[in-house]
Amino acid sequence: MRNFPPTTFVDTTQIGWIPLSEGLSFKPIYIFPDLSGWQLLLRLEPGTVISRHRHTGEVHAFNLSGTRRLDTGEIVGPGMYVHEPAGNEDSWEAIGDEPCIVHIEVNGRNEYRDAAGNLIRVADALGARQDYLDWCHTEGVEPLPALAEKA
C-alpha cells in the first residue's frame, strides 16, 4: 500500500500577490515536500516579459486569464495548456489589456542566463518558499502551515 501525504488545502484568496519584479508577482500553491518542484499562480501585467530561461524538469502551465505570447510566436489564452519538457529554453510575454494569470507546476528549477550564457539566477522550490516566508514577515501575516513546512 502506498503511503500518501495528507490532503493539503491552500486558499489562495488568503495570500496577497507577492512581487518578484516590476509587473511580475506570484502566489505559492504547493511546495513539494522534497523541494523537487512547486506549484504557483504567476501574474504578469501587460507587457511584462519572462526572460529566457532553461527548465531542468517538466513544466505544466494552464492559462487562467489574460494572454501570453511565447517566443515561438504562439499565442496562449485563457483555458489553454502548455507542457514544456525538461531542457526546454524559452521566454514569453504578457500581451493584451489585462493581467495574465497562469497556474504553473515547475519540476526541478528554472535557470536564467545572460547573453554570454552565464548563470545569473535560479528559481526553485526553496527560493519560492523563502520569498513567501519573507513576504509573510514583511506583511505581518502568519504563514500557511502547508507552505511554511520544512522538508
Helices and strands as residue ranges (DSSP letters): G 12-14, E 18-21, E 24-31, E 37-44, E 49-55, E 59-65, E 67-70, E 75-76, E 81-84, E 89-95, E 100-107, E 110-113, E 119-123, H 125-139, H 145-148
